[in-house]
Amino acid sequence: MPTLKSIREKRRDAAMKEASRFSQETMAAELGMSVPTFKYLEENPLSMSVEQLTKVCEYLGCDINIFLRTNHK
């Protein structure tokens, strides 16, 4: 399952000319949270509220279901 960090880094790498848009500092500011909070959520995505998760997905342009999928067969 992709992580917030891997998606952010993939988006950042794919758009190097817009790389600063995907830095932790920029994303935290755009999402209205502190850098330490953003870093914590990056490492602990299950701690995100639905509102935070929605904002992150909107900012990254990804589907919220990426984070909601499970590995159940």
C-alpha positions as CSV (number, residue, x, y, z in Angstrom):
1,M,0.0,0.0,0.0
2,P,1.4,3.4,-0.9
3,T,2.3,5.7,1.9
4,L,1.8,9.5,2.1
5,K,5.5,9.9,2.0
6,S,6.0,7.7,-1.1
7,I,3.2,9.5,-2.9
8,R,4.6,12.9,-2.0
9,E,8.1,12.0,-3.1
10,K,6.8,10.4,-6.3
11,R,4.8,13.5,-7.2
12,R,7.7,15.7,-6.2
13,D,10.2,13.7,-8.4
14,A,7.8,13.7,-11.3
15,A,7.4,17.5,-11.3
16,M,10.9,18.7,-10.4
17,K,10.2,22.2,-11.6
18,E,7.4,22.3,-9.0
19,A,9.4,20.4,-6.4
20,S,9.1,23.1,-3.7
21,R,5.3,22.6,-3.9
22,F,5.8,19.2,-2.5
23,S,8.2,19.9,0.3
24,Q,7.1,19.1,3.8
25,E,7.3,22.8,4.7
26,T,5.2,23.9,1.8
27,M,2.6,21.2,2.2
28,A,2.3,21.8,5.9
29,A,1.7,25.5,5.3
30,E,-0.8,24.9,2.5
31,L,-2.7,22.3,4.7
32,G,-2.7,24.6,7.7
33,M,-0.6,22.5,10.0
34,S,2.9,22.7,11.5
35,V,5.8,21.0,9.9
36,P,6.2,18.6,13.0
37,T,2.5,17.7,12.7
38,F,2.9,17.0,9.0
39,K,6.0,14.9,9.5
40,Y,4.2,12.9,12.2
41,L,1.2,12.3,9.9
42,E,3.5,11.2,7.1
43,E,5.0,8.5,9.3
44,N,1.7,7.7,11.0
45,P,-1.1,8.1,8.4
46,L,-3.6,6.2,10.5
47,S,-3.5,9.2,12.8
48,M,-5.0,11.5,10.2
49,S,-8.5,12.7,10.6
50,V,-10.9,12.3,7.7
51,E,-10.6,16.1,7.1
52,Q,-6.8,16.0,7.1
53,L,-6.8,13.0,4.8
54,T,-9.2,14.7,2.4
55,K,-7.1,17.9,2.3
56,V,-3.9,15.9,1.7
57,C,-5.4,13.9,-1.2
58,E,-6.8,17.1,-2.8
59,Y,-3.4,18.8,-2.6
60,L,-1.6,15.7,-4.0
61,G,-4.3,15.1,-6.6
62,C,-4.8,11.5,-5.6
63,D,-7.8,9.4,-4.7
64,I,-8.5,9.0,-1.0
65,N,-9.0,5.3,-1.5
66,I,-5.3,4.8,-1.9
67,F,-5.0,5.3,1.8
68,L,-8.1,3.2,2.6
69,R,-7.2,0.0,0.8
70,T,-6.4,-3.0,2.9
71,N,-4.3,-6.1,2.1
72,H,-7.2,-8.5,2.6
73,K,-7.8,-11.1,-0.1
